[in-house]
Amino acid sequence: MKGTYLGEFEEIVLLAVAMLAGDAYGAAIVTEIEQQMSRSVNLGAVHAALHRLEEKGLLSSRLGGATQERGGRSKRLFTVTMAGTRALDNIREIRNRMWNSIPKLT
Amino acid sequence: MKSPHPPKLANWLLHWFCAEHLVEELEGDLEELFVQRTIKYGLQAARRRYLWDVLSCAHPFALKKEPGKYPKPPILQPAMIRNYFKIAIRNMWKNKGFTAVNITGLVAGITACLMILQYVSFELSFDRFHKDFDHIYRVTNDRFQQGKLIQHGTITYPLIGSTMAKDFQEIESYTTLSYTGNFKLQKHRKVFEENGAFADEHFLNFFTFPLLAGNASTALKAPNSIVLSETNAKRIFGALPKDYSTLIGQNILVDLDTQPYQITGIMKDFPANSHLQYGVIMSYETLVRTWGSWVKTSWDGSDMWHYVKLKAGSSAASLQQKLPAFSDRYFQGDKVSGSVEKFYLQPLSKAHLFSDFEYEIGNVNNGKAVLTMLIIAAFILIIAWINYINLSTARSLERAREVGVRKVAGATSGQLVWQFLAESVFLNLIALVLSLALAVLLQPALNKLVDKPLSLSILWGGGFGGPVMLIALSTVFLGGMFLSGFYPAFALSAFKAVSVLKGSFKRSTKGVWVRQSLVVFQYTASMVLIVGTFIVFRQLDFMRKENLGFNMDKVLVIRGPELTRWDSTSITRINAFKSELKQYPGIRAVSASGTLFGHRLSRTFNVKRVGSDQDKGVTFSRMDVDLDFFSTYRIKMLAGRDFITTDSDPDGRKVKNAIINHSAAKLLGLADVQAAIGQKFTLYGREWEIVGVVSDFHQQSLKHAIEPIIFRPYYYNGGFYSFKIATTDLEKTIGLIRQQYQSFFPGNDFSYFFMDEQFNQQYKDDQVFGKVISFFSLLAVLIASLGIFGLSSYTIAQKTKEIGVRKVLGASVTGIVTLLSRDFMKLVFIAIIIGCPVAWYGVHLWLNDFTYRISIEWWMFAIAGLMAISIALLTISSQAIRAALVNPAESLKGE
């Protein structure tokens, strides 16, 4: 299943895009991940991951509105595509199945 | 308060590497995070994170270009390159004059540079072929009497080399040479002259002079051994390479030595870039027999050269520090040899170019002159490239439309840069090829001028630096080619298509200072070269015209009969020969002498005046002359009498009358020349009487000081005969002399020269230097004029309309010419101001070599400056006048 395999960091970025629902762009994603995981993330790494995810068709993007705090520069807004949602569901299903297969240890 | 801003460097970095379409969003993200982090973590941390983030963006995704809307062909397409060349050729063809000027400048510059570099490379390559070249040193020796330096020589005492090798463990090996000079080799009743030397058994292994036959370790061991060069083996024996070994053991006669010399080896000819140049080497042991055992034992007789080779890792500087103690140990101040001896180690690398010693063993050249030539070569090349830049930019106006149209048709600046760069490389390559051809063509003339076996192969790896040199040179040429191409290429490609095509095109003044400073540089260099030429020629002229203190006009000199043996009748025969020739009306005077002018005279140490309170001796140079010498050369007697017949005797020990020169009288403390007559001094353990004092004369070139000289009435079979000629029929006179010479001294070769020519040979290097510098300053001025020609035509073309308007308003032609010339003259003035001190320093250094020299005067600079100004003025005004004469109706109708 080449092309849909997700690395750990890609998965986190994909999840962050899904969480931010419609307002996902580079800086916001970095802040979100840093908050959620309390670890520092490089902008370059995030953009690289976004780029890859877009190439795989899990994300789509458009240039969006500019805000004052970014010096009037426009941002690229990312949304999760159907394929992306399916990939997330798929991962979750696999994880759940695996969690469920763990024998109960009392 | 100003809002905090992210680090500029990081931003610049981002713009530099990041694909254009991504910069905006990335920068936006970066700034947003920066603002957040400044609040959260503080400015420092935020800035650090910013930089870090930028660096993390250096990722393939960020570098990728956005696929364009239109297909974009690669910049260097074969079709386009063909087109570039086509356009280049058409352009060159269209502006034939300009192209010719441009290529001429480049060719002249590159050719000159190539030729000078050959010479410099050859000179710098001297002696580098020796194995262990950097470990070899020559022992040099300064001698002091009463604290005064009396000899600064490369010769020293016989045992210095061997004793040093014994005393200092840093020394791996040594070799000793002595008695170098011209030898007459005799075989089958034929005489062959050749330069040679006596050297000890280590010589052939110490230096890298390989043997083709014979054993290098033993060849110079036995007395009367001789090693011949390959050329001599061919010349004397007609031997082929395969026969060399059959020559070993054969005999040959040398000079007057009755004992034959046995050939023990055939060596390869010494390379041309060796400071030692000998065709025969004889064993040092031979000298023990011919000169006496002192050559192996003496601590006060000196005529030896010593070379030592240090062990790897030993420092010459630390060995040098031990030499004063060495001198004390063996010479005990001045107790042993009469002088305080100081010894130095001179690296072999300095023996050819940077050696200012007396009694040099070999081939010495002036290192300063060689380096000056290198600087001149660099100047010329830079001037040529500058010219190229100026001329190409000057032409840019004509090509502005082309650039405009190309840009409209979709060419990017990058493509245009490539186009113009290709053009300049093309032109440069043509120039380079022509230069190489020209250099080959001019090679024989150059070789004749400098008297050196030069060729381009020296630069291809045969000379200094080997193949590294070739790489370095190619880098310089290619680098210069591209650099000189870059400026015009960028200037041209920067034109804005819209303004060019609208016709309201005006060149910005940006970049004017670049061209102006280039012109200043060119003129500064020209100025320095003009002053240099001027001074060099005045000094050469001064030396030619300076009163030397003797008259050498029309003096023909022949070599004495060296192969005739000395006996009790010799003086009688010499006198008979002289008086026989004196009868001829064409010959006014004849004189025999042991030495002549122009050579370093031998010295005699420890001369003491009888009855003086001086306990230390003084040092004189000596000349052995006959009774007609002073009258032949018209040297003035200041006091006393000339030599008379009875002063001389076939038995040299009976000679006791001498003449001294004025300097020598002063040195003996006899300021009054009349009082000197009749005084006695001791020399060689016996007393001599001063019978006359002659005025001082320049016994050597004006680079040397006048020395105290003692003249002894000795006769030689060698030496020289000088004939004062009073006729115009030289041919006949020489014929007569030859005829008499051969009947009086059969078996000797007859050869002659003219004293003045021979004396002026001492200035040969300076004359070559003069010719070279004058040629190159002419070249530099020429190229610089081309440059200013190009630049002024450019400026004037820009001002066509201005000139038109001014004329309409009533400006005069003179007014306009002045206006146009003024700016350029300013540059020339600046160049003169910069050039004067530089030139002063340069010529000052050069003149320092001459003991007797012209003084540097302000008007020399004034003349050079005037020359520079008038050349510039001529160049500019020719164009300015033409521009000023144009009918304003012509220049203004285009608007």
Chai-1 contact restraints between the chains, C-beta under 6 A:
chainA,res_idxA,chainB,res_idxB,connection_type,confidence,min_distance_angstrom,max_distance_angstrom,comment,restraint_id
A,G26,B,D29,contact,1.0,0.0,6.0,A-B,restraint_1
A,A27,B,D29,contact,1.0,0.0,6.0,A-B,restraint_2
A,A27,B,E32,contact,1.0,0.0,6.0,A-B,restraint_3
A,A27,B,L33,contact,1.0,0.0,6.0,A-B,restraint_4
A,N42,B,D53,contact,1.0,0.0,6.0,A-B,restraint_5
A,N42,B,S56,contact,1.0,0.0,6.0,A-B,restraint_6
A,L43,B,D29,contact,1.0,0.0,6.0,A-B,restraint_7
A,L43,B,D53,contact,1.0,0.0,6.0,A-B,restraint_8
A,G44,B,S56,contact,1.0,0.0,6.0,A-B,restraint_9
A,G44,B,C57,contact,1.0,0.0,6.0,A-B,restraint_10
A,G44,B,H59,contact,1.0,0.0,6.0,A-B,restraint_11
A,A45,B,S56,contact,1.0,0.0,6.0,A-B,restraint_12
A,A48,B,H59,contact,1.0,0.0,6.0,A-B,restraint_13
A,A48,B,F61,contact,1.0,0.0,6.0,A-B,restraint_14
A,H51,B,F61,contact,1.0,0.0,6.0,A-B,restraint_15
A,E69,B,E32,contact,1.0,0.0,6.0,A-B,restraint_16
A,E69,B,V35,contact,1.0,0.0,6.0,A-B,restraint_17
A,R70,B,G28,contact,1.0,0.0,6.0,A-B,restraint_18
A,R70,B,E31,contact,1.0,0.0,6.0,A-B,restraint_19
A,R70,B,E32,contact,1.0,0.0,6.0,A-B,restraint_20
A,G71,B,E31,contact,1.0,0.0,6.0,A-B,restraint_21
A,R73,B,E24,contact,1.0,0.0,6.0,A-B,restraint_22
A,R73,B,E27,contact,1.0,0.0,6.0,A-B,restraint_23
A,R73,B,G28,contact,1.0,0.0,6.0,A-B,restraint_24
A,K75,B,E25,contact,1.0,0.0,6.0,A-B,restraint_25
A,K75,B,G28,contact,1.0,0.0,6.0,A-B,restraint_26
A,R76,B,E25,contact,1.0,0.0,6.0,A-B,restraint_27
